[in-house]
């Protein structure tokens, strides 16, 4: 079990989509000259040369290098050694750089530090014992590319702080502080009229804060206790059809905007309140909190199925109601009362009925999530019982199914969840790691270049990340860690306003950032509560364990203490990732013993290098764990270098650029043209040369320039590429100024002379 001492640090955009006032300045405590000298030394480390049997090999097509490359040139018959000569191209200078080696596959390390940036030609000749040239072993032209130089912007905050910023903002609100001295909500705060959802969320937020910050534990616990007592006191009386259910609405300050919802109690929201009671019970051990959930569940057992089958309650083919499967299983785990396990099995049985969402059968049959129960008449609106595509309700049901799988070991449950996640990745999750429109799946991945209303809801992002995390813990499949990382650095980070005061309901791939619409007449919405939950999940996902294996799933400055079968291990990361791709991991077991450190090699990292105590390790394959099994000693070091080259992503007539796990975007704050104009991004073999921007607007984390040809005129000077500014997606539009526009997918100018899109 991972200790609560974990703190995962990262750059501040992961917290708020920007650097804020603390970023963009050099850290006076850092010796940048020494750092740059160290970087220059690292450039001399060769890029792993190819070897027999490895085909295709990456550098067979590479056109530019930062690190000293090695090439798979053929040996020359009779050669005793080989002469390597590098000369600049396009210059009148007679400069050249040479050395000899005993193999034609040697790296250019001996001269790499002397070669200036620019295009060069490498010639390798075989020599006999007297030094006479026997013939060419090979020749190669390439770009000696720019090295990175400082000063470097240091990391500012961490994942944990990201969650705490949101939690503390909520905690310090006068309307929340009111609970510390009262057992009734402050009715001057309009959203307290929706107590089942909002006050339940308040309980969960305060319970989480109490666990994370001991200094606030006493007050946060008191707030959570009073809020929970209010919900219990206001619950419907015994004998009522919904006895012990907390109220959906409270008093007459406002009513639901939708007539059909007025004077109704929502079972789904009651389940959310029950989950909140369990969080309070876990924090305090207060049996009253546990009893609050028990009474809800026990009464529910008298109504379902005695009065009505669960799949015929609520909307979305009963998925809203069936999403109580997870809290029912959590209640079973705490009480071990078989009636709750029986009820969970009943829920699954009814989900598979003719009227239910058939989440298992449809998944195992390979039905895409957007086609489970499509509406015959979409004009009726999507918020109806017949709709079987609701995103976060569906994923919440699958999370419950995983909890049931942990107890029953029924393989169908896990297979159904994994099949559904495969469908979501293939058809729904966009480049920023989220999806849905109007909260429903709609084959959004293929349509992501087209603007859509109400897309990338933060609740969907959070639920997707949670589902991936639960699968990661169960299966130890790095695919799910890849998905968490993509969502965190892009969709989740983009949802937070730059000052961390608010979470956006929607974060589209183009347009302007803003808060979501008011919900049920309130000036907040559900995403304000779910965003901090997603940030708080990241430290838990960063490092996991299983037996004698330690999994490093996420990278960033961090410290984590993990208990393995053989003992306790402290793991620390030193890095500015994802600004840079170099990571140093310190392994410090309390006692020396043998165990495995498994490093996630991101699927996007085409070329990754790993060292242990300075010695190179082979076998880093994109999208897999690199397993390092050995007897680890205190002070052992792992070096990881990931491929941070810009990658050109194409979909139809559009282009987007990724760098590491981060999606880039144009932003009108750069003032370098119209973000909606057509462009032709210049790329070689799918890679884009990205140069760090010398200057960038305030409240922006990362910024680069990329070569693009703008517009439709390809004659004369206008045909020459311009360096166009890009920033990380999280920073794009993060001022929430409606006059600031941004765009991820850039429309490509049609060129009929080069229909394959290979423009240069």
C-alpha positions in Angstrom: 0.0 0.0 0.0 1.3 3.4 -0.9 1.7 5.8 2.0 0.0 9.1 2.2 3.4 10.8 2.3 3.4 10.8 -1.5 3.8 14.2 -3.1 4.0 14.4 -6.8 5.4 17.7 -8.1 5.0 19.1 -11.5 4.9 22.3 -13.5 2.2 24.7 -12.6 0.1 24.3 -15.7 -0.9 20.9 -14.5 -2.5 22.9 -11.7 -4.0 25.8 -13.3 -3.2 25.9 -17.0 -0.6 28.5 -16.7 2.4 29.6 -14.8 0.7 32.5 -12.9 2.7 35.1 -11.2 5.2 32.6 -9.8 6.4 31.4 -13.2 8.5 32.6 -16.0 11.4 33.8 -13.8 14.7 32.1 -13.3 15.4 30.6 -9.9 18.3 32.4 -8.3 19.2 29.4 -6.3 20.0 27.4 -9.4 23.5 27.5 -11.1 22.4 27.7 -14.7 25.9 27.7 -16.0 26.5 24.3 -14.3 23.2 23.0 -15.6 24.0 24.0 -19.2 27.5 22.5 -18.8 25.9 19.3 -17.7 23.4 19.4 -20.6 26.3 19.9 -23.0 28.0 16.8 -21.6 24.8 14.8 -22.0 24.7 15.8 -25.7 27.9 13.7 -26.1 26.2 10.6 -25.0 25.5 8.7 -28.1 22.0 7.8 -29.4 21.9 4.0 -29.3 23.3 2.6 -32.6 21.4 0.0 -34.4 22.2 -3.6 -34.2 21.7 -6.7 -36.2 18.1 -8.0 -36.1 16.5 -4.7 -35.2 14.5 -3.6 -38.2 13.2 -1.1 -38.8 15.5 1.0 -36.7 14.5 4.6 -35.9 17.6 6.4 -37.2 17.4 4.8 -40.6 15.2 7.8 -41.5 16.1 10.5 -39.0 17.1 13.8 -40.5 18.3 15.8 -37.4 20.0 15.1 -34.1 20.6 16.8 -30.8 22.5 13.9 -29.3 25.5 12.3 -31.0 24.1 9.8 -33.5 25.5 6.5 -34.6 24.7 4.9 -38.0 24.5 1.3 -39.2 27.1 1.7 -42.0 28.5 -1.5 -43.5 32.0 -2.7 -42.9 34.6 -2.3 -45.8 36.5 -5.4 -46.7 40.0 -5.4 -45.4 39.6 -2.2 -43.3 41.6 -2.0 -40.1 39.7 1.1 -38.9 37.5 3.8 -40.1 37.8 7.6 -40.6 34.8 9.7 -39.8 34.6 13.2 -41.4 32.0 15.8 -40.9 31.8 18.9 -43.2 29.2 21.8 -43.2 26.9 22.1 -46.1 26.2 25.4 -48.0 29.2 27.3 -46.6 32.4 28.3 -48.2 34.4 27.5 -45.1 36.9 24.6 -45.3 36.1 23.6 -41.7 35.8 19.8 -41.0 35.9 17.5 -38.0 37.4 14.1 -38.1 38.3 11.1 -35.9 39.0 7.4 -36.4 37.3 4.4 -34.8 37.5 0.6 -35.1 33.9 0.2 -36.3 31.8 2.0 -39.0 28.9 2.1 -36.5 30.7 4.3 -34.0 28.9 7.3 -32.6 30.0 10.9 -33.4 30.7 11.6 -29.7 34.4 12.6 -30.2 33.5 15.6 -32.4 29.9 16.3 -31.6 30.5 19.1 -29.2 32.6 20.9 -31.8 30.1 20.8 -34.7 28.0 24.0 -34.9 24.3 23.9 -35.6 23.5 23.5 -39.2 23.3 21.0 -42.0 26.3 18.7 -42.4 27.6 15.7 -44.4 29.1 12.7 -42.6 31.4 10.5 -44.6 32.8 7.2 -43.2 35.8 5.6 -45.0 37.5 2.3 -44.4 41.3 2.5 -43.9 43.9 -0.2 -44.2 46.6 -0.7 -41.6 48.8 2.1 -43.3 45.9 4.6 -43.2 45.1 4.3 -47.0 41.4 4.7 -47.9 39.9 1.5 -49.2 36.3 2.8 -49.9 33.2 4.4 -48.3 31.4 2.6 -45.5 28.6 5.1 -45.8 27.6 8.7 -46.2 24.8 10.7 -44.5 23.5 14.3 -44.6 21.6 15.6 -41.6 20.9 18.6 -39.4 23.0 19.1 -36.3 20.1 20.6 -34.4 19.9 23.1 -31.6 20.6 21.9 -28.1 18.5 23.2 -25.3 20.0 25.9 -23.1 18.8 27.6 -19.9 17.9 29.3 -17.8 15.1 26.8 -17.2 11.8 27.6 -15.6 11.6 25.6 -12.4 8.6 23.6 -11.3 6.3 25.7 -9.2 3.6 23.5 -7.8 2.6 19.8 -7.6 -0.4 17.6 -8.3 -1.2 17.6 -4.6 -1.1 21.3 -4.5 -3.4 21.4 -7.6 -6.0 19.5 -5.7 -5.5 21.5 -2.5 -5.8 24.9 -4.3 -9.2 23.9 -5.5 -10.2 22.3 -2.2 -8.9 25.3 -0.1 -10.7 27.7 -2.4 -14.0 25.9 -1.6 -13.1 25.4 2.0 -12.5 29.2 2.5 -15.7 30.3 0.9 -17.9 32.1 3.6 -20.8 29.8 2.6 -18.7 26.7 3.4 -17.2 28.2 6.6 -20.8 28.8 7.7 -21.1 25.1 8.3 -18.4 25.2 11.0 -20.9 26.9 13.4 -24.2 25.9 11.9 -26.2 22.7 11.2 -28.2 24.4 8.4 -26.8 25.8 5.2 -26.3 29.5 4.4 -29.4 30.1 2.3 -27.9 33.3 0.9 -25.8 31.0 -1.2 -28.2 29.9 -3.9 -26.7 26.6 -4.8 -27.5 25.3 -1.3 -31.0 24.9 -2.5 -29.6 21.7 -4.3 -28.4 20.0 -1.1 -28.3 16.4 -2.1 -25.7 17.0 -4.7 -23.9 20.1 -3.5 -23.8 19.5 0.2 -22.9 15.9 -0.4 -20.0 17.2 -2.5 -19.1 19.6 0.3 -18.8 16.6 2.7 -16.5 14.7 0.4 -14.3 17.8 -0.3 -13.9 18.5 3.4 -13.2 14.9 4.2 -10.5 14.8 1.5 -9.0 18.1 2.8 -9.0 16.8 6.3 -6.9 13.8 5.2 -4.5 15.8 3.1 -3.9 18.8 5.4 -3.6 18.0 9.1 -3.6 21.8 10.0 -7.2 22.0 8.6 -8.4 18.6 9.8 -10.3 19.8 12.9 -12.3 22.5 11.1 -12.8 20.5 7.9 -14.1 17.6 9.9 -16.5 19.8 11.8 -17.8 21.2 8.6 -18.2 17.7 7.1 -20.0 16.5 10.3 -22.5 19.4 10.4 -23.2 19.1 6.7 -23.8 15.4 7.0 -26.0 15.8 10.0 -28.1 18.3 8.0 -28.6 15.8 5.2 -29.5 13.1 7.7 -32.0 15.4 9.5 -33.6 16.6 6.3 -34.0 13.1 4.9 -37.4 11.8 4.2 -39.1 10.1 7.2 -39.5 6.4 7.8 -42.5 5.0 5.9 -42.0 7.4 3.0 -41.6 5.7 -0.4 -38.0 7.2 -0.4 -37.4 7.0 3.3 -34.1 8.3 4.5 -33.2 9.9 1.1 -31.7 13.3 1.4 -33.7 16.1 -0.3 -32.9 17.0 -3.8 -34.1 20.6 -3.2 -34.4 22.7 -0.1 -36.8 25.5 0.8 -38.3 27.8 -1.7 -35.5 30.1 -2.6 -35.5 28.6 -6.1 -37.0 25.6 -7.7 -35.8 23.5 -10.6 -35.9 25.2 -13.9 -37.4 22.0 -15.4 -41.0 21.5 -14.4 -40.6 17.7 -14.6 -37.9 17.8 -11.8 -39.8 20.0 -9.4 -40.7 18.3 -6.0 -38.8 15.2 -7.0 -36.1 13.3 -5.2 -33.3 12.0 -7.3 -32.0 8.5 -6.4 -28.7 9.0 -8.1 -27.9 12.1 -6.1 -28.9 10.2 -2.9 -26.4 7.6 -3.8 -23.8 10.4 -4.1 -24.8 11.6 -0.5 -24.4 8.0 0.7 -20.9 7.9 -0.8 -20.2 11.1 1.1 -21.3 9.5 4.4 -18.8 6.7 3.7 -16.0 9.2 3.2 -16.8 10.8 6.5 -17.0 7.4 8.2 -13.5 6.5 6.8 -12.2 9.7 8.2 -13.7 9.7 11.6 -14.9 6.2 12.3 -18.2 7.8 13.3 -20.9 5.0 13.1 -23.5 7.7 12.6 -22.1 8.5 9.2 -22.0 4.8 8.3 -25.6 4.4 9.5 -26.6 7.3 7.1 -25.5 5.2 4.2 -26.9 1.9 5.7 -30.3 3.4 6.1 -30.3 4.7 2.5 -29.3 1.3 1.2 -31.6 -0.7 3.4 -34.6 1.4 2.4 -33.7 1.2 -1.2 -33.8 -2.6 -0.8 -37.5 -2.3 0.2 -38.3 -0.3 -2.9 -36.2 -2.0 -5.5 -37.2 -4.4 -6.9 -40.3 -4.7 -4.7 -41.9 -1.6 -6.2 -40.0 -1.1 -9.4 -37.2 -2.6 -11.3 -34.1 -0.4 -11.2 -33.5 -0.2 -15.0 -37.0 1.5 -15.3 -36.0 4.3 -12.9 -34.3 7.5 -13.9 -33.1 8.0 -17.5 -30.5 6.6 -19.9 -31.9 3.1 -19.7 -31.4 3.0 -16.0 -27.7 3.8 -16.1 -28.2 6.8 -13.8 -29.8 4.5 -11.2 -27.5 1.6 -11.8 -24.5 3.8 -11.1 -25.1 3.2 -7.4 -23.4 -0.2 -8.0 -20.0 1.2 -6.9 -21.2 2.8 -3.6 -23.2 -0.4 -2.8 -20.0 -2.4 -3.3 -18.1 0.1 -1.2 -20.7 -0.4 1.5 -20.4 -4.1 1.3 -16.6 -3.9 1.6 -17.1 -2.0 4.9 -19.9 -4.1 6.4 -19.4 -7.5 4.7 -23.2 -7.8 4.8 -24.2 -10.3 2.1 -27.4 -8.5 1.4 -25.5 -5.7 -0.3 -23.5 -8.1 -2.4 -26.8 -9.7 -3.4 -28.2 -6.3 -4.3 -25.1 -5.6 -6.4 -25.7 -8.8 -8.3 -29.3 -7.8 -8.8 -28.2 -4.5 -10.3 -26.0 -6.2 -12.8 -28.7 -8.7 -13.7 -31.2 -5.9 -14.4 -28.6 -4.0 -16.4 -28.5 -7.0 -18.7 -32.3 -7.2 -19.0 -34.1 -6.3 -22.3 -34.9 -2.8 -21.0 -31.5 -2.2 -19.3 -28.3 -0.8 -20.9 -26.9 -4.3 -21.4 -23.4 -3.0 -20.5 -21.9 -6.5 -20.4 -23.5 -8.1 -23.4 -23.1 -5.0 -25.6 -19.5 -4.7 -24.6 -18.6 -8.3 -25.2 -20.3 -8.2 -28.6 -18.1 -5.3 -29.6 -20.9 -2.7 -29.9 -19.3 0.8 -29.9 -20.4 3.0 -26.9 -22.1 5.5 -29.2 -24.3 2.7 -30.7 -25.4 0.9 -27.7 -29.0 2.3 -27.9 -29.1 5.1 -30.4 -32.2 7.3 -30.4 -34.6 6.8 -33.2 -35.6 10.5 -33.0 -32.7 12.7 -31.7 -35.0 15.8 -32.0 -36.6 14.7 -28.7 -33.4 15.5 -27.0 -30.8 13.3 -25.5 -32.0 13.5 -21.8 -34.5 10.7 -22.1 -34.7 7.1 -20.9 -34.2 5.6 -24.3 -30.7 7.1 -24.7 -28.0 4.5 -23.9 -24.9 6.7 -24.7 -24.6 8.8 -21.5 -20.9 9.1 -20.9 -20.1 9.4 -17.2 -23.1 7.4 -16.0 -22.0 4.6 -18.3 -18.4 4.8 -17.0 -19.6 5.0 -13.4 -21.5 1.8 -13.9 -18.3 0.1 -15.2 -16.4 1.4 -12.2 -19.0 -0.4 -10.1 -18.6 -3.5 -12.2 -14.9 -3.4 -11.4 -15.6 -3.3 -7.7 -17.9 -6.3 -8.1 -15.2 -8.1 -10.1 -12.7 -7.6 -7.2 -15.0 -9.6 -4.9 -16.4 -12.2 -7.4 -13.5 -12.7 -9.9 -16.1 -13.1 -12.6 -13.9 -12.6 -15.8 -16.9 -11.3 -17.8 -17.0 -8.2 -15.7 -13.3 -7.3 -16.3 -13.6 -8.2 -20.0 -16.6 -6.0 -20.5 -14.9 -3.0 -18.9 -11.8 -3.4 -20.9 -13.7 -3.9 -24.1 -15.7 -0.7 -23.4 -12.6 1.3 -22.6 -11.1 0.0 -25.9 -14.1 1.3 -27.7 -13.9 4.7 -25.9 -10.3 5.1 -26.8 -10.9 4.1 -30.4 -14.0 6.2 -31.0 -14.5 8.9 -28.4 -11.3 10.2 -26.6 -9.9 13.1 -28.5 -6.4 14.5 -28.8 -6.8 16.3 -25.4 -7.9 13.2 -23.5 -11.6 13.7 -23.1 -14.8 13.4 -25.1 -18.6 13.5 -25.3 -21.1 16.2 -26.4 -24.1 17.1 -24.2 -22.5 14.5 -21.9 -23.1 11.7 -24.4 -20.7 9.6 -26.6 -21.2 10.4 -30.3 -18.1 9.0 -32.2 -16.4 12.2 -31.2 -12.8 11.2 -32.0 -13.6 11.2 -35.8 -15.5 14.5 -35.4 -13.1 16.3 -33.1 -11.9 18.7 -35.8 -15.5 20.0 -36.1 -16.7 22.4 -33.4 -19.4 20.8 -31.1 -21.6 22.2 -28.4 -21.0 21.2 -24.8 -17.9 19.1 -25.5 -15.2 17.8 -23.1 -17.2 18.1 -19.9 -14.9 18.1 -16.9 -17.1 15.5 -15.2 -16.5 13.2 -18.1 -12.8 13.9 -17.9 -12.7 13.0 -14.2 -14.8 9.9 -14.6 -12.6 8.7 -17.5 -9.4 9.2 -15.5 -10.9 7.4 -12.5 -12.0 4.4 -14.7 -8.5 4.3 -16.3 -6.9 4.4 -12.8 -9.0 1.6 -11.5 -8.1 -0.5 -14.5 -4.4 0.4 -14.1 -4.5 -0.9 -10.5 -6.2 -4.1 -11.6 -4.3 -5.0 -14.8 -1.0 -3.1 -14.6 -1.4 -2.2 -18.3 0.5 0.9 -19.1 -2.1 1.9 -21.7 -4.3 3.2 -18.9 -1.4 5.3 -17.5 -0.9 6.8 -21.0 -4.6 7.8 -21.0 -4.4 9.3 -17.5 -1.4 11.4 -18.5 -2.9 12.7 -21.7 -6.1 13.7 -19.9 -4.2 15.3 -17.0 -1.9 17.5 -19.0 -4.5 18.6 -21.4 -8.3 18.3 -20.8 -8.0 18.5 -17.0 -5.3 21.2 -16.8 -7.3 23.2 -19.4 -10.4 23.2 -17.3 -8.9 25.2 -14.4 -8.9 28.9 -14.5 -5.4 30.4 -14.2 -5.9 31.5 -10.6 -7.4 28.1 -9.7 -10.6 29.8 -8.6 -12.9 27.9 -10.8 -13.3 24.8 -13.0 -14.8 25.2 -16.5 -17.7 22.9 -17.3 -16.5 22.5 -20.9 -13.0 22.8 -22.5 -13.4 22.7 -26.3 -10.5 22.3 -28.7 -11.2 25.7 -30.2 -12.9 28.9 -29.2 -12.7 30.7 -25.8 -12.5 29.5 -22.2 -15.3 30.3 -19.9 -17.3 29.0 -17.0 -20.2 26.6 -17.7 -23.8 27.6 -17.6 -25.5 27.8 -14.2 -27.0 24.6 -13.1 -30.5 24.5 -11.7 -30.4 28.2 -11.2 -27.1 28.1 -9.3 -23.9 30.0 -10.3 -21.8 26.8 -9.9 -22.0 23.4 -11.5 -21.0 19.8 -10.8 -17.6 20.3 -12.6 -16.4 22.6 -9.9 -16.4 19.7 -7.5 -15.2 17.0 -9.8 -12.1 18.9 -11.1 -10.3 18.8 -7.7 -11.1 15.1 -7.4 -9.3 14.4 -10.7 -6.2 16.4 -9.6 -6.3 14.5 -6.3 -6.3 11.2 -8.2 -2.9 11.9 -9.8 -0.6 11.3 -6.9 -2.3 7.9 -6.3 -1.8 7.0 -10.0 1.8 8.2 -10.2 3.5 5.3 -8.4 1.7 2.0 -7.7 2.9 -1.4 -6.4 2.1 -5.1 -6.7 4.0 -7.7 -4.7 7.7 -7.0 -5.2 7.1 -4.7 -8.2 7.1 -0.9 -8.1 5.4 0.8 -11.1 6.4 4.3 -12.1 3.3 5.4 -14.1 3.7 9.2 -14.2 6.7 11.4 -14.4 7.3 14.7 -12.7 9.2 16.0 -9.7 8.0 13.8 -6.8 8.6 11.9 -3.7 6.8 8.6 -2.9 7.2 6.0 -0.2 6.0 2.5 -1.3 5.8 -0.7 0.8 6.7 -3.8 -1.3 6.7 -7.4 -0.1 10.4 -7.1 0.7 10.4 -3.8 2.5 9.8 -0.1 2.2 11.2 2.0 -0.7 11.6 5.7 -1.1 11.4 6.9 -4.7 12.2 10.4 -5.8 12.1 12.0 -9.2 14.2 15.1 -10.3 12.9 16.6 -13.5 11.2 19.5 -15.2 9.1 17.1 -17.2 7.1 17.6 -19.4 9.0 20.8 -20.3 12.0 18.6 -20.8 12.2 14.8 -21.3 15.1 14.1 -18.9 14.2 12.3 -15.6 16.4 11.2 -12.8 14.9 8.7 -10.4 16.5 7.9 -7.1 15.8 4.5 -5.5 16.3 4.4 -1.8 15.2 1.1 -0.1 15.4 1.1 3.7 17.4 -2.1 3.3 18.9 -3.6 0.2 16.7 -6.3 -1.4 15.7 -7.6 -4.8 12.7 -6.1 -6.5 11.5 -4.8 -9.8 11.2 -1.2 -10.9 8.9 -1.0 -13.9 9.1 2.3 -15.9 6.3 3.3 -18.2 7.7 4.1 -21.6 5.0 6.4 -23.1 3.5 5.2 -26.3 4.4 8.6 -27.9 8.1 8.3 -27.1 9.5 6.7 -30.3 13.1 6.8 -28.9 13.7 6.4 -25.2 17.0 5.9 -23.4 17.3 4.4 -19.9 20.4 4.1 -17.7 20.9 2.5 -14.3 23.8 4.1 -12.4 25.1 5.4 -15.7 25.0 2.1 -17.6 22.7 1.9 -20.6 19.8 -0.5 -20.5 18.2 -1.9 -23.6 14.6 -2.8 -24.1 12.7 0.5 -23.8 9.7 -0.2 -26.1 7.0 2.5 -26.6 3.7 1.7 -24.8 5.2 -0.9 -22.5 6.9 -1.1 -19.1 10.6 -1.5 -19.0 11.1 -3.9 -16.1 14.4 -3.5 -14.1 14.8 -6.4 -11.7 17.9 -6.3 -9.5 19.1 -6.0 -5.9 18.6 -2.3 -5.3 20.8 -0.3 -3.0 20.3 3.1 -1.3 21.4 5.8 -3.8 20.8 3.8 -7.0 19.9 6.1 -9.8 17.8 5.5 -12.9 18.1 8.0 -15.9 15.3 8.2 -18.4 15.3 10.3 -21.5 12.0 10.5 -23.5 11.5 11.7 -27.0 10.3 15.3 -26.8 10.3 16.0 -30.5 7.3 17.8 -31.9 4.9 15.3 -33.6 2.6 16.3 -36.5 -0.9 14.7 -36.1 -3.2 14.7 -39.1 -6.9 14.1 -39.4 -8.6 14.8 -42.6 -7.8 18.3 -43.7 -6.5 19.3 -40.3 -3.2 19.3 -38.4 -2.2 19.4 -34.8 1.1 19.3 -33.0 2.0 17.3 -29.9 5.2 17.5 -27.8 5.6 14.7 -25.3 2.2 14.3 -23.6 1.2 17.9 -24.3 -1.0 19.1 -27.1 -0.1 22.6 -28.5 -2.4 25.3 -29.7 -2.4 28.7 -31.4 -3.6 31.6 -29.2 -4.5 35.2 -30.3 -2.3 36.6 -27.5 0.7 35.9 -29.6 -0.5 38.4 -32.2 1.1 36.4 -35.1 -1.9 36.0 -37.4 -5.4 34.6 -37.4 -5.7 31.4 -35.4 -8.4 30.2 -37.8 -6.4 30.7 -41.0 -5.2 27.8 -43.1 -1.6 26.7 -42.6 0.8 24.1 -43.9 2.9 22.8 -40.9 6.4 22.0 -42.1 7.4 18.5 -40.9 10.0 15.9 -41.8 9.1 12.2 -41.3 6.2 13.4 -39.1 8.3 15.5 -36.8 8.1 19.3 -36.4 11.1 21.4 -35.3 9.9 23.2 -32.2 12.1 26.0 -30.8 11.4 27.4 -27.3 10.0 30.9 -27.5 12.2 33.7 -26.2 9.2 35.6 -24.9 5.6 34.6 -24.0 2.5 36.3 -22.7 1.7 36.3 -19.0 0.0 33.3 -17.4 1.4 30.9 -20.0 3.4 27.8 -19.2 5.1 26.6 -22.4 5.5 28.3 -25.7 7.3 27.3 -28.9 7.7 28.3 -32.5 6.9 25.9 -35.4 7.6 26.5 -39.1 4.4 27.0 -41.1 3.3 28.4 -44.5 0.3 30.6 -43.9 -2.7 31.1 -46.1 -3.2 30.2 -49.8 -0.5 32.1 -51.6 2.5 29.9 -52.3 4.3 32.3 -54.6 7.5 34.3 -53.8 8.2 35.3 -50.2 4.8 34.1 -49.0 5.9 30.6 -49.8 8.6 30.7 -47.2 7.7 29.2 -43.8 7.2 31.5 -40.9 7.9 30.7 -37.2 4.4 30.6 -35.7 3.9 30.6 -31.9 2.2 27.8 -30.1 1.5 27.2 -26.4 0.4 24.2 -24.4 -3.4 23.6 -24.7 -3.9 24.1 -20.9 -2.5 27.7 -21.2 -4.5 28.5 -24.4 -7.2 31.0 -23.5 -6.7 30.4 -19.8 -7.4 34.1 -18.9 -11.1 33.2 -19.6 -11.3 36.4 -21.6 -14.0 35.8 -24.3 -12.0 38.0 -26.7 -9.1 35.6 -26.6 -9.4 32.7 -29.1 -7.3 29.6 -29.4 -7.3 26.6 -31.7 -5.7 23.1 -31.6 -6.7 21.7 -34.9 -5.3 23.9 -37.7 -6.9 23.6 -41.1 -4.4 22.6 -43.8 -4.2 24.5 -47.0 -5.2 22.3 -49.9 -2.3 21.8 -52.4 -3.3 19.8 -55.4 0.3 19.5 -56.6 1.1 17.6 -53.4 -2.1 15.7 -52.5 -0.3 13.4 -50.1 0.3 16.4 -47.9 4.1 16.1 -48.0 4.4 19.8 -48.7 8.2 20.4 -48.7 
